[in-house]
Amino acid sequence: MKKKIIISSILIINSVLIFSGCRKDPDDEPAKTVYSEEYYTGGKNGTVFVTTSTAYEQIAPGVSDAVAFKKGETLFEGRFVSGDGSTPFSGLGPAYIRSSCEDCHPSYGHGRRMERYNADDYGNGYLLVIYDSQGKYCSQFTGMPQTRATYPFLPPINESGISIVWNNYVDEYGNHYPDGESYSLIYPIVTIAPSAMLPELVPSDYHVALEATIGIYGTGLLDAISESDLIAEHTAQQSRTYCKGMPELPYAADEFGQMKVGRYTYGCTRSTLQNGPGANAIWNITNVTRPDRRYNYITTAYATAMSNNTNVQDVLGLSQQEVYNYLMATDLTPEMTTKDFDDFMVWHRGLGVPAARNLDNPEVKAGKQLFYDMGCTACHKPSWTTGVDTHIPAFSHQKIWPYTDLLRHDLDMLEPGLRKFCRTTPLWGRGLSAICTGFSEHLHDMRARNYEEAILWHGGEAAYSKDKFRNLSKNQRQAVVKFLEAI
């Protein structure tokens, strides 16, 4: 059982190295490379020119508080534990999803395609989605179902009963391009055996899907895009013939309870970064409470099941009612301080975006032209100009190149799970995924093993662009991929 704990602030010792030397003649300095604006994917204040395995982990030039950024990074990478308050990172549980943020975001990127569901597998960024035939979350489980627990509590779902099977898929073209070249497509079927769930939580009607975590670099810049610009983009797209089935703008509460246009998560269910995926996840993935979240991330059904468990009662020395009262309490002592959370958000907002690469390469330039000609930019909007950012002022009025409209579209994919409409994924920096994380899958459940498969899964509103891609020559298709790898 979690104790009333406040995570102690992480001490960071700053070493300052002072370099001195003779002043050099300016003529001796090598000429600096001049880049066009498209190389600055995150604008001048949000772009980092790093192409190594740490490209996703860099502080943006516009972030002024490097100490807070580093402390926040430590919280992201740290592993939380169940404890009595005598050590930092205490407060894990009673039920949880992962013990560390980095478990889901290896090297700060997106999760990888997995053959099994095991929270300890490196890079397993999968979150389970359990929903009924009407497309609603099964209320017995949290929105992101938990598969781990701290003693003496039991997890709502036992991971050993989760099955992921990758099936081959043959499309309407027999998996062949018009030029005769073949391709392969796969998709996951996910099941959870009823015996793997706590008996009290087994739904009478349920289906399971996977959603993989997304990269988190550049999210502070996306947050700086004005809401009026998002609304204007949605209005403009609604007038297009192929967007007639486009859903209305989703709204979600910000950190002050005000309803704003959703722009985060696959379903655009979060509107601002302060109340977005990261701010949420540092609480509900680990179940570590903080001053603005003084309650456990669990359901009433789970609290009832655990409070009725005699072993839980015996180990804790509490009655059924006392266990239930603790699990459902809304005034728990915070286990993470406000300062630590604020530092975490400085880090979360302040991650820079890797600069684009090789945009002047002839093959990349040809691929870019084809990408535009295919109509891909209708949803993968190349650039935005940010508004006024009160959190990181240097992120204000930056021209950024995320290649997303931050809107939801129907791609008519087989086995879409709960997400018939998915937000357009930002493409910036994805070309470095293999270098940074060791893998480079795409789409909401990582079914696409490369860019080519990702395009071939596009249907619905994107069917026109997919068909244009299919009818390209092999060299042209490769050029499109080279462009995607460059941005």
N, C-alpha and C positions, 0 to 999 in steps of 0.2 A: 504493500500500500504506500502510495506516495506520501511523504511527509511535507510539512509546511516549510518550504525551502526557498531561499532566494539565491540564485546563482551569483556567485561572487564575480565581480568585474575582472576581466582578464588583464593581467598586468603586462604591459608592453614596454620594453626598455628600448629607447630610441638612441641608436648610436649615430653620431654625426662625424663624418669623415671630411676633413678640410683639406682641399688640394690647393697647392700654390705653385706658381711657376712663372716663367718669363712670358711676357706678352708677345704673341706671334703677329707677324705682318699679315694683314688680311689676304694678300696675294698668295700666301702659302697655304691657305685653307682650301680644301677641295670644294668644287662647286656643288651646291645642294640640288638634289633632284626636284624638279618642279612637276607636281602632279595635277591633273585635271580634277574638277570637283567631284567626279564620280568615284575617284579613288577614296575620297573621304566619306566612307559609308555612314559614319556617325557624325558627320560634320567636323569642322576643325577642332572642336572641343570634346568630341566623343570618339575619335578614331585613334586606334593604336596600330603602328606599323610593325607588327610582330607576326611571324609566320611559323613559329616553332610550336611544340606541343603545349605551350602555356599561352597560346594566343587568346583563348577565351577568359583568361584569369587576370587580365591587366587592368590597372586603374586608368580611367579615362583622364585625358589631360585637363579637363575642366573641373575635376574634383579637388577641392582645396584642403579637405580634412583627411590627410593620408593616415593619421593615427586611428581615427574612427573607422576608416575603411579596413585597415588591417585587423582591428578588433572584430569587426563584423565578419570578416573572412574566417577568422578563427572559430566563430560560432557556427558558420556554415560547414566547416570541415570537421568540427569536433563530434565526438560520439557521446551521446547522452546515456546516462545510467540511472538505475533506480538506487537511491541512496538516502541517507539520513540527514543530509544537509551539510556534511563535513567536507565535501569536495565540490568543485565546480561541475557543471553539466549534470547536476542531479535533477530528478523529477520525471524520469521516463515512466510512461504508463498511466493508468493501469493496463489499458489496451493501447497498442500503437501499431504503426505501419512500418517505419524504419527508425533506427536509432541515430541516424546521421543524414543530413540533407544531401551530402555528396554521394551517398549510396544511390540516390535516384538520378543525380546529375554528375556523372563521372567527368572529371576535368572541366566541370561547369557547363557541359554540353547536355544533349538530350539522351534519353535512355536508349538502350540497344534492343534488337530483336532477341528474344529468349525462347529456348525450347521447353523450359519449365518455369514454374513460379516458385522462386525461393528468394526471400528478402536478403539473404546473405550473399547472393551471387553478385559480383561486381558488375555494375552497369545496369542492373535490373531496375529500370525506371517505371516498370509497369504498375499501373493502378487498376484495380478491378472495378468494373461497373456492373452492379447487380440491379436489374430493372424488371418490371412486369410487362405483360402484353400490351398495356396502354402506354408504354414508354416512360413510366414513372419509376423513380428510385424505390426500391423495397425498403420500407421504413424501419425494418428490423435492424438494418445495418447503417452505418454512417455513410455519407456520400462517397467517401473513399474508404472502402471496407478494410478492417484491420485483421491481420493474420498473426500478430504477436501479442504477448501479454507479460506482465511482471507477476511473479509469484506472490500470493496464491491464486491470482485471477487466471482465467482461461481465455484464449483468443476466441473471438466470435467465429473465426474460420480457421481450420487446421490446414496448413499449406500442402500437406501430403495428399489431400483430396482434390487439389486443383490440377486440372489437365489442360495443356495447351497442345493442340494438334495442328500442324501446318499442312493444309491441303493444296493440291495443285488446282489451278483454275484455267480453263480454256475459254477464251473470249469468243465473240461472234465472228472473228476473223480467223479462228483456228490457231491463234498465237503465231501468225505469220504477217510480216509486212508485205506490201504489194510487190516488193522486189524479190520476195521469196525467203528472206532471212527470217529465222524463227526467234522467238523469245519465250521466256518462262514467267509465269505469275503465280504467286502463292497468297493464301490468306489464312488467318487463324480461326479455329473453332475452340472456344473455351468452355469448359464445364466445371462445375463444383458438385461433388457428390453430396447428397443430403447428409450422409453420415459424417462429413467433414465439418458441418455446421453445429453449433450448439443446438440441442434438440428444441429448445424454446424459440429459436430464431428461424427455423426452416420455413421459407415462404411456400405457399401452395402453388404459386405461379411465378416463375422467375427465369430470367435469361442472363447470360454473362458475356461481357465484352472486355476488351483491353483498351486502355489509353496510356500512351507512353508520355513521359515527361518531355518538355521542350527545353531548348537552350535558354539560358537566363541572361546572357550578355545583351546589353543594349536596351533592356526593358525600361530603364530610366528615361531614355530618349523617346521611346514609344509613349511613355506616360506624359511627355511634354507636348504631344500633339494636341491641339485644342479640340474640345468637344464639338464646337461649331464646324470645324473642318471635317470631322467624322460624319456629322449629320449631312453636310453638303455632299460628301462623297456618296453616301447611301442614296440621297435624293437623285443624284445624277445617274447612278446605276439603275435605279428602278425604272427609268425611262427607256432602258435598253430592252430590245425584244427578247433576248435570251435570258433576261433576269426577271421575267414575269412572275416566276415562282419564288423569287427572293423573299425571305422572311422580313418582318418588320424589325426595326432596331431593338435589341434587348436592353433592358435597363437593370441596373443593380445598385445597391446602396454603397456609397463611399464610406470612409472612416467616420464621417459625421452623421451618417444616416440619410444623407441626401441621395436621391436617385440620379444616377448618371449613366451615360451610354456605356454598355459593356464592351471591353476591348481585349480582355485577357481570358485564357483557357480556350479549349477547342470550341466550347459553346458560347463564348463571350459572356460568361456568367459573373465576371468580376470587372468592375469599372475603373478603379484606380489602383495604383501599385501599393499604396498604403493599406488598402484592404483587398489586395490582389493575391495571386497564387503564393508568392514567397512569404508575405506577411501572414498569410493564413497557414502555410505549410510549417513554418517554424513552430507553430502551436499544434496543429492537428496531426501532423505526421508523427511527431514525438509525444504528443499529449503533455507538453510542458506548459504550465499555466504562466500567465503574466498579468500585470495590472489591468489590462483591458480585456483579458480573457481568463476570468477567475473561475472557470468551470472546466470539467472534463469533456473531451470530444468523444462522447459515447451516446448511445440511444437509450430511451426508457426501457425498451425490451431487454437490452443487455444488462442494465442496472438491476432489473427485476430478476433476471436469470442468475446473476452473480450473488445478489443478496439472499436468494433462496438456496444457494449452494452451502451445504453444511460444512464442507471442508474450509471454505473461505471464512465462514463464521468462526470456526474453531481456531484457525491459524491466527486470525486477527483478534480473537477474543471479543467479538462484537455480536450484537443481536442482528437479526434479519433487518430490522428497521434502521439500526445504526449504520449498517453497511450501505443500505439503499440511500440513506440521507447523505452519507459521504460522497457516494458516486454521483448523485444528482445535485450536490451543493453548488451554489452560484457565488459563494463568497470565500473560496479557497485562497489560502495565502499564496501570492505569486511566487513562482519558482524561477522566473527570469525577470530581471530588473528592467525598468523602463529604459535606463541608459544602455543596457546591452541590446535591447531591441532596437533602439534608435541607431546604434552603431551598425547593427545588422542591416538596417535599411539604407544607411549610407553606402555600405558595400554593395547591396543589391541594386541600388540606383546607379552606382558609380562604375560598374563594369563597362569597359570600353568595347567597341566593336572593331574586329580586325579589318584593316584596310582592304579594299579590292586589289586584285593582282592581275597582271598581264592583260589589262584592258586594251593595250595597243597591239597585242598579238593579232595578226591577220585572221587566224582561225577563230579567235575569241570574238573579234569584231564581226565576222560573218555570222557567228552563232547568235550574237546580240541582235543583229538585224532580223534573223529568222525568228527569234523569240518574240520580237515586237510584231513581225508580220503575221505570226500565228495567232495573235490576239491574246497572248498570255498576260500582257500588262493590264488587261481589263480588270483582272482581280489582283494580280501581283503588281500593284501600283508601284512604279519604280521609286519615286521620291516624295517626301513631305517636307514642309518647313515647320519646325516646332513653334509653339507659342511662347508665352511667358512661363518659365519654370521657377516656382518659388522654392523648391527643394534644392536644386543645383542651378543657380542662376546662369552659369556658363552654358547650360544646355538650352537656353532661350534662343530663339531665332536662328536655329541651325538647320541647314538643308541636309537631310539625311536620306539614305538610299536603302530602305529595308525590303523593298519589293513585296509589299503587302498592302491590302486595303483595310485590314483589321476588321473585315466584315465576314458574315457567314454566307456560305454558298452550298448548294446541293450538288455533290459530285456523283451521286447515284452509284456509290460503290457497293459491291456485294458485301453482305454482313456488316453493315455500318454500325451495328450496335445501337446505343442510345443516341448517337450523334448523326442524325440524317443531315443536319446542316453543320458544317465545320468551318471554323475561322480560317482564312487564308494564312498559311504559315509564312512568316518572314524568311526570306532566302539568304539574307546577308550572313556571311561567315560560314554558311553550311559547307562550303567547299573545303574547309579545313578540318572537318569532323574526323576524317580518317587519321589525320596527323595528331589531333588533340585527344581523341577518345579511343582510337583503334578500330572504329567501325563507322559506317555511314549510311544506315538505313533511314527511310523517310516514311511519311504519312502518319496518321493518328495512332496506328497500332504497329508501326514499323514493318509493315508487310512488304514495302518496296525496298529491295536490297540495293538499289542504285537510282540515279536520277531517271534513267530510261524507264524503269518499271513504275516509278512514281507518276510520270506523265501518262503512261499507258493505263493506269488505274483511273484517270480523270474521265468522268462521264458527266451526265446532266448538263449543268450550265457550261461545263468546260469541254463538252464533246466536240465542238467545232475545232478547238485548239488541238485536241488529241488527234483528230483525223488529219489535220494539217501536218502534224508531226509524223504520223504514220506514212504519209505520202512523200516525205522527204527522201533523198538518197541517203545511203549509209554515211557518207562523208558529211552531209549536212546534219544528220542526227548527232553525229559525234561533235560537230561544231557547237550545236546547242548545249550539249553536256559540258563542253569546255567553257562556255560562257557562264553556265550555272556554277561551275567549280571556281570561276574567277571572282564572282561577286560575293 
